[in-house]
Amino acid sequence: KAKGIDFLFVVIPAKTEIYPDKISDKAPVEAYVTPYTRKLMLELEEAGVEVVDLLPALIDARKQDESIYMKQDTHWSNSGMQLSAKIMAERIKEYSWYRDVCPKPIAYKTKEVKFTRSGDIRDMLPDSEKIAYRHESLVAQQVLNPNGSLYKDDESSPIVILGDSFCGVFQVEDPKYAGLSAHIAKEIGMPVDLMVAYGSGPGIRKNLSRRGASVINSKKLVIWTTASRDLYNYWSSWDLVKVP
């Protein structure tokens, strides 16, 4: 705030919040809401920190589409990711500076691609049990520049997205160039800067700090995404990070 940079905190729901009934037949079909996550969001808003809450939209989407998260994976599916990208993009376009940094939106295109993924849930099984689960056949949409070349994130963009594997899936992993940052870029018509640290949604802040004051001061918006489970089950302490 002191630097005149806008900030969004985005909590990405855990798969179990959307599909509690898939974990236990004693669980309700309706979504499972963790009360302290909602309490934290409220306290952040009251403190002047804007939070983008994806849970309601993903709950509603599940009623229409069972594939909001991949079956053999803890991460969202192509459809769940694209819905989330649209929600974030709509908020970005509401900022007063958006038209100044994007006077002529780029008309990105998409290309459907097919790929396979074993899934991190399957990968955690003993080898003797993995054989019962084949790789999933999946479809995603790669984002293309108007000339047909693949979209690539841009470190010089005034918008930076910080995140964990939810930002990496489909973007830096197969099929690539089809993840959250690419689809936010498609929706707003300009490239974004992406910083990913697998398993370290909270820790990614240190990576941004290390880039220095000149880089940080060039940003108009920082979008910090983190998996909801890291709010209460993170492997390390949440250190305060000084902004240079």
C-alpha positions as a Markdown table, in Angstrom:
| # | Residue | x | y | z |
|---|---|---|---|---|
| 1 | Lys | 0.0 | 0.0 | 0.0 |
| 2 | Ala | 2.8 | 2.4 | 0.9 |
| 3 | Lys | 4.3 | 1.8 | -2.6 |
| 4 | Gly | 0.9 | 2.4 | -4.3 |
| 5 | Ile | 0.7 | -1.3 | -5.4 |
| 6 | Asp | -2.7 | -3.0 | -5.3 |
| 7 | Phe | -2.9 | -6.5 | -3.7 |
| 8 | Leu | -5.2 | -9.4 | -3.9 |
| 9 | Phe | -5.1 | -12.5 | -1.6 |
| 10 | Val | -6.6 | -15.5 | -3.3 |
| 11 | Val | -7.4 | -18.6 | -1.3 |
| 12 | Ile | -7.7 | -21.7 | -3.5 |
| 13 | Pro | -10.1 | -24.3 | -1.9 |
| 14 | Ala | -8.8 | -27.8 | -1.2 |
| 15 | Lys | -10.4 | -30.6 | -3.2 |
| 16 | Thr | -11.9 | -32.0 | 0.0 |
| 17 | Glu | -13.9 | -28.7 | 0.5 |
| 18 | Ile | -15.6 | -29.2 | -2.8 |
| 19 | Tyr | -15.9 | -33.0 | -2.7 |
| 20 | Pro | -16.3 | -34.1 | 1.0 |
| 21 | Asp | -18.7 | -36.9 | -0.1 |
| 22 | Lys | -15.9 | -38.5 | -2.1 |
| 23 | Ile | -13.8 | -38.9 | 1.0 |
| 24 | Ser | -16.4 | -40.6 | 3.2 |
| 25 | Asp | -20.0 | -41.8 | 2.7 |
| 26 | Lys | -20.8 | -40.2 | 6.1 |
| 27 | Ala | -19.8 | -36.8 | 4.8 |
| 28 | Pro | -22.5 | -34.4 | 3.4 |
| 29 | Val | -22.8 | -34.0 | -0.3 |
| 30 | Glu | -22.8 | -30.2 | 0.2 |
| 31 | Ala | -19.4 | -28.5 | 0.4 |
| 32 | Tyr | -17.4 | -28.7 | 3.5 |
| 33 | Val | -16.6 | -25.2 | 4.9 |
| 34 | Thr | -13.7 | -24.7 | 7.3 |
| 35 | Pro | -14.9 | -22.0 | 9.7 |
| 36 | Tyr | -11.5 | -20.6 | 10.6 |
| 37 | Thr | -10.6 | -20.0 | 6.9 |
| 38 | Arg | -13.8 | -17.9 | 6.6 |
| 39 | Lys | -12.9 | -16.1 | 9.8 |
| 40 | Leu | -9.4 | -15.3 | 8.5 |
| 41 | Met | -10.9 | -13.9 | 5.3 |
| 42 | Leu | -13.3 | -11.7 | 7.2 |
| 43 | Glu | -10.5 | -10.4 | 9.4 |
| 44 | Leu | -8.3 | -9.7 | 6.4 |
| 45 | Glu | -11.1 | -7.7 | 4.7 |
| 46 | Glu | -11.7 | -5.8 | 7.9 |
| 47 | Ala | -8.0 | -4.9 | 8.0 |
| 48 | Gly | -8.1 | -3.6 | 4.4 |
| 49 | Val | -6.7 | -6.6 | 2.6 |
| 50 | Glu | -8.9 | -7.7 | -0.3 |
| 51 | Val | -9.6 | -11.4 | -0.5 |
| 52 | Val | -10.9 | -13.2 | -3.6 |
| 53 | Asp | -13.0 | -16.1 | -2.4 |
| 54 | Leu | -13.2 | -18.8 | -5.0 |
| 55 | Leu | -15.2 | -21.3 | -2.9 |
| 56 | Pro | -18.8 | -20.2 | -3.7 |
| 57 | Ala | -18.1 | -20.2 | -7.5 |
| 58 | Leu | -16.5 | -23.7 | -7.4 |
| 59 | Ile | -19.2 | -25.1 | -5.3 |
| 60 | Asp | -21.8 | -23.9 | -7.7 |
| 61 | Ala | -19.8 | -25.2 | -10.7 |
| 62 | Arg | -19.6 | -28.6 | -9.2 |
| 63 | Lys | -23.4 | -28.8 | -9.4 |
| 64 | Gln | -23.1 | -28.5 | -13.2 |
| 65 | Asp | -19.7 | -30.1 | -13.8 |
| 66 | Glu | -18.2 | -33.0 | -11.7 |
| 67 | Ser | -14.7 | -32.3 | -13.0 |
| 68 | Ile | -13.8 | -29.2 | -11.2 |
| 69 | Tyr | -10.8 | -31.0 | -9.7 |
| 70 | Met | -8.9 | -33.8 | -11.4 |
| 71 | Lys | -10.0 | -37.3 | -10.2 |
| 72 | Gln | -6.5 | -38.6 | -9.3 |
| 73 | Asp | -5.0 | -35.3 | -8.3 |
| 74 | Thr | -5.4 | -32.8 | -5.5 |
| 75 | His | -5.3 | -29.9 | -8.0 |
| 76 | Trp | -8.1 | -28.3 | -10.0 |
| 77 | Ser | -9.0 | -29.4 | -13.4 |
| 78 | Asn | -8.9 | -27.4 | -16.6 |
| 79 | Ser | -12.5 | -26.2 | -16.1 |
| 80 | Gly | -12.0 | -25.3 | -12.4 |
| 81 | Met | -8.8 | -23.4 | -13.3 |
| 82 | Gln | -10.4 | -21.5 | -16.1 |
| 83 | Leu | -13.4 | -20.5 | -14.0 |
| 84 | Ser | -11.0 | -19.1 | -11.3 |
| 85 | Ala | -9.0 | -17.3 | -13.9 |
| 86 | Lys | -12.1 | -15.5 | -15.1 |
| 87 | Ile | -13.1 | -14.5 | -11.6 |
| 88 | Met | -9.6 | -13.0 | -11.0 |
| 89 | Ala | -9.5 | -11.3 | -14.4 |
| 90 | Glu | -12.9 | -9.6 | -13.9 |
| 91 | Arg | -11.5 | -8.0 | -10.7 |
| 92 | Ile | -8.3 | -6.9 | -12.5 |
| 93 | Lys | -10.3 | -5.1 | -15.2 |
| 94 | Glu | -12.1 | -3.1 | -12.5 |
| 95 | Tyr | -8.9 | -1.3 | -11.4 |
| 96 | Ser | -8.7 | 2.4 | -12.5 |
| 97 | Trp | -5.2 | 1.8 | -13.9 |
| 98 | Tyr | -6.1 | -1.2 | -16.1 |
| 99 | Arg | -7.0 | 0.8 | -19.2 |
| 100 | Asp | -3.7 | 2.8 | -18.8 |
| 101 | Val | -1.5 | -0.4 | -18.8 |
| 102 | Cys | -3.7 | -2.2 | -21.4 |
| 103 | Pro | -5.0 | 0.4 | -23.8 |
| 104 | Lys | -5.2 | -2.2 | -26.6 |
| 105 | Pro | -6.0 | -5.6 | -25.3 |
| 106 | Ile | -4.2 | -8.5 | -27.1 |
| 107 | Ala | -6.6 | -10.9 | -28.9 |
| 108 | Tyr | -5.2 | -14.1 | -27.6 |
| 109 | Lys | -6.4 | -17.4 | -29.1 |
| 110 | Thr | -6.6 | -20.9 | -27.6 |
| 111 | Lys | -5.8 | -24.3 | -29.0 |
| 112 | Glu | -7.2 | -27.5 | -27.5 |
| 113 | Val | -4.6 | -30.0 | -26.6 |
| 114 | Lys | -4.9 | -33.6 | -25.2 |
| 115 | Phe | -2.4 | -35.0 | -22.7 |
| 116 | Thr | -2.2 | -37.5 | -19.9 |
| 117 | Arg | -1.4 | -37.1 | -16.2 |
| 118 | Ser | -0.9 | -39.7 | -13.5 |
| 119 | Gly | -2.0 | -37.4 | -10.7 |
| 120 | Asp | -0.3 | -36.6 | -7.4 |
| 121 | Ile | -2.7 | -38.8 | -5.4 |
| 122 | Arg | -1.8 | -41.8 | -7.6 |
| 123 | Asp | 1.9 | -40.9 | -7.3 |
| 124 | Met | 1.6 | -41.1 | -3.5 |
| 125 | Leu | 0.4 | -44.7 | -3.6 |
| 126 | Pro | 2.7 | -47.7 | -3.0 |
| 127 | Asp | 4.0 | -49.1 | -6.4 |
| 128 | Ser | 1.9 | -52.2 | -5.9 |
| 129 | Glu | -1.3 | -50.1 | -5.8 |
| 130 | Lys | -0.5 | -47.7 | -8.6 |
| 131 | Ile | -1.1 | -50.3 | -11.3 |
| 132 | Ala | -4.8 | -50.2 | -10.5 |
| 133 | Tyr | -5.1 | -46.6 | -11.7 |
| 134 | Arg | -4.2 | -45.6 | -15.2 |
| 135 | His | -3.1 | -42.2 | -16.3 |
| 136 | Glu | -5.9 | -39.8 | -16.8 |
| 137 | Ser | -6.7 | -38.6 | -20.3 |
| 138 | Leu | -7.2 | -34.8 | -20.1 |
| 139 | Val | -7.9 | -31.8 | -22.3 |
| 140 | Ala | -6.8 | -28.2 | -21.8 |
| 141 | Gln | -6.6 | -25.0 | -23.8 |
| 142 | Gln | -3.2 | -23.6 | -24.6 |
| 143 | Val | -3.1 | -19.8 | -24.9 |
| 144 | Leu | -1.7 | -18.5 | -28.2 |
| 145 | Asn | -0.5 | -15.1 | -29.3 |
| 146 | Pro | -2.4 | -13.6 | -32.3 |
| 147 | Asn | 0.4 | -14.9 | -34.6 |
| 148 | Gly | -0.2 | -18.5 | -33.4 |
| 149 | Ser | 2.9 | -18.8 | -31.2 |
| 150 | Leu | 2.5 | -20.0 | -27.6 |
| 151 | Tyr | 1.8 | -17.4 | -24.9 |
| 152 | Lys | 4.6 | -16.9 | -22.4 |
| 153 | Asp | 4.5 | -15.1 | -19.0 |
| 154 | Asp | 6.4 | -11.7 | -19.0 |
| 155 | Glu | 8.6 | -10.7 | -16.0 |
| 156 | Ser | 8.2 | -7.0 | -17.0 |
| 157 | Ser | 4.4 | -7.1 | -16.7 |
| 158 | Pro | 2.9 | -4.7 | -14.1 |
| 159 | Ile | 0.8 | -7.6 | -12.8 |
| 160 | Val | 2.6 | -10.4 | -10.9 |
| 161 | Ile | 1.0 | -13.6 | -9.7 |
| 162 | Leu | 2.5 | -15.5 | -6.8 |
| 163 | Gly | 1.6 | -19.1 | -6.3 |
| 164 | Asp | 2.3 | -22.8 | -5.6 |
| 165 | Ser | 1.5 | -25.9 | -7.7 |
| 166 | Phe | -2.0 | -24.6 | -8.5 |
| 167 | Cys | -0.3 | -22.0 | -10.6 |
| 168 | Gly | 2.2 | -24.5 | -12.0 |
| 169 | Val | -0.3 | -27.1 | -13.1 |
| 170 | Phe | -0.9 | -26.9 | -16.9 |
| 171 | Gln | 1.4 | -23.9 | -17.1 |
| 172 | Val | 4.9 | -25.1 | -16.3 |
| 173 | Glu | 3.8 | -28.8 | -16.5 |
| 174 | Asp | 2.3 | -30.6 | -19.4 |
| 175 | Pro | 0.7 | -29.5 | -21.6 |
| 176 | Lys | 2.3 | -26.1 | -20.6 |
| 177 | Tyr | 1.1 | -22.6 | -21.5 |
| 178 | Ala | -2.4 | -23.5 | -20.5 |
| 179 | Gly | -2.5 | -22.7 | -16.8 |
| 180 | Leu | -3.9 | -20.0 | -14.5 |
| 181 | Ser | -1.5 | -17.2 | -15.6 |
| 182 | Ala | -2.0 | -17.9 | -19.3 |
| 183 | His | -5.8 | -17.8 | -19.0 |
| 184 | Ile | -5.8 | -14.6 | -16.8 |
| 185 | Ala | -3.7 | -13.0 | -19.5 |
| 186 | Lys | -6.2 | -14.2 | -22.2 |
| 187 | Glu | -9.1 | -12.7 | -20.2 |
| 188 | Ile | -7.4 | -9.3 | -19.6 |
| 189 | Gly | -5.7 | -9.0 | -23.0 |
| 190 | Met | -2.1 | -8.6 | -21.7 |
| 191 | Pro | 0.7 | -10.8 | -20.3 |
| 192 | Val | 1.3 | -11.3 | -16.6 |
| 193 | Asp | 4.4 | -12.1 | -14.6 |
| 194 | Leu | 4.3 | -15.5 | -12.8 |
| 195 | Met | 6.3 | -16.7 | -9.8 |
| 196 | Val | 5.8 | -20.3 | -8.8 |
| 197 | Ala | 7.2 | -22.3 | -5.8 |
| 198 | Tyr | 5.9 | -25.8 | -5.5 |
| 199 | Gly | 4.6 | -26.6 | -2.0 |
| 200 | Ser | 5.4 | -23.1 | -0.9 |
| 201 | Gly | 2.4 | -20.8 | -1.4 |
| 202 | Pro | 3.3 | -18.9 | 1.8 |
| 203 | Gly | 7.0 | -19.0 | 1.1 |
| 204 | Ile | 6.8 | -17.5 | -2.4 |
| 205 | Arg | 6.7 | -14.0 | -0.8 |
| 206 | Lys | 10.5 | -14.4 | -0.1 |
| 207 | Asn | 11.1 | -15.0 | -3.8 |
| 208 | Leu | 9.4 | -11.8 | -4.8 |
| 209 | Ser | 11.3 | -9.8 | -2.1 |
| 210 | Arg | 14.6 | -11.1 | -3.5 |
| 211 | Arg | 13.9 | -9.6 | -6.9 |
| 212 | Gly | 14.5 | -6.2 | -5.3 |
| 213 | Ala | 12.9 | -2.8 | -5.0 |
| 214 | Ser | 13.2 | -1.8 | -8.7 |
| 215 | Val | 11.2 | -4.8 | -9.8 |
| 216 | Ile | 8.6 | -4.6 | -7.1 |
| 217 | Asn | 8.1 | -0.8 | -7.6 |
| 218 | Ser | 7.3 | -1.5 | -11.3 |
| 219 | Lys | 4.3 | -3.5 | -10.4 |
| 220 | Lys | 0.7 | -2.3 | -10.2 |
| 221 | Leu | -0.8 | -5.4 | -8.7 |
| 222 | Val | 0.4 | -8.4 | -6.7 |
| 223 | Ile | -1.9 | -11.4 | -6.7 |
| 224 | Trp | -0.9 | -13.8 | -4.0 |
| 225 | Thr | -2.5 | -17.2 | -4.3 |
| 226 | Thr | -2.2 | -20.1 | -1.8 |
| 227 | Ala | -3.9 | -23.4 | -1.3 |
| 228 | Ser | -6.3 | -23.2 | 1.6 |
| 229 | Arg | -4.7 | -26.2 | 3.4 |
| 230 | Asp | -1.5 | -24.1 | 3.8 |
| 231 | Leu | -3.4 | -21.7 | 6.1 |
| 232 | Tyr | -3.6 | -24.4 | 8.8 |
| 233 | Asn | -1.2 | -27.2 | 7.7 |
| 234 | Tyr | 2.0 | -25.6 | 6.3 |
| 235 | Trp | 5.3 | -27.3 | 6.7 |
| 236 | Ser | 7.2 | -24.1 | 7.8 |
| 237 | Ser | 6.6 | -21.0 | 9.8 |
| 238 | Trp | 5.0 | -18.0 | 8.2 |
| 239 | Asp | 7.9 | -15.5 | 8.5 |
| 240 | Leu | 7.4 | -11.8 | 8.1 |
| 241 | Val | 8.9 | -10.7 | 4.8 |
| 242 | Lys | 10.3 | -7.2 | 4.4 |
| 243 | Val | 9.3 | -5.5 | 1.2 |
| 244 | Pro | 12.5 | -3.8 | -0.2 |
